[in-house]
Amino acid sequence: MSESASLELTRDCEAVQIPAGNVVVLPAGTAVEVTQSLGGTFTVRALGALFQIAGRDADALGPEAPAGTETACAVSATAEGPVTEEQVWAALRTCYDPEIPVNIVDLGLVYDLALQAQPDGRVQVGVKMTLTAPGCGMGPVIAEDARQKILALPGVADARVEVVWDPPWHPSMISSEGRRVLGLE
């Protein structure tokens, strides 16, 4: 969901500068324009730059903060049985590039997904993903978001998300749903 709400931060707030990936603190009173609120994070324009604010800091945006910051993994905490590949794919679909309103799966950034059963019945999840640009400093941020959402699934013992560069990403890797969202179809 894309937004365009002008707000003022009600308190100092940690943010990640896009695309550099630097962690900064935006001071209380900073004017911000929310440009995107997807996957549990906010992308805001402030001080002439873009920043990502975590959903846990939504209160800093005040009571006028846009809705749509759902972080729910597609699987309920009451799900029974071992985690499935479909559940992990659903969790990955809640991860977004902060500059593009399409999830990392539909952007074609996820190259490989593997589940390995553990002796205790849980699974270890391995993901190989890429980024739209090799120089993007947001890679570790996006990969950690994916890892945390996978770890939140019941039955996951561990998750590893590796950023790889082969094959290089190309816009042709965007799914038909992603192309529709971006207005390319």
Secondary structure, DSSP 8 states (H G I E B T S, - for coil): -EEEEEEE-SS-EEEEEETT--EEEE-TT-EEEEEEEETTEEEEEETTEEEEEEGGGGGGG-TT--S------SS-TT--SS--HHHHHHHHTT-B-TTSSSBTTTTT-EEEEEEEE-TTS-EEEEEEE--SSTT-TTHHHHHHHHHHHHHTSTTEEEEEEEE--SS---GGGS-HHHHHHTT--
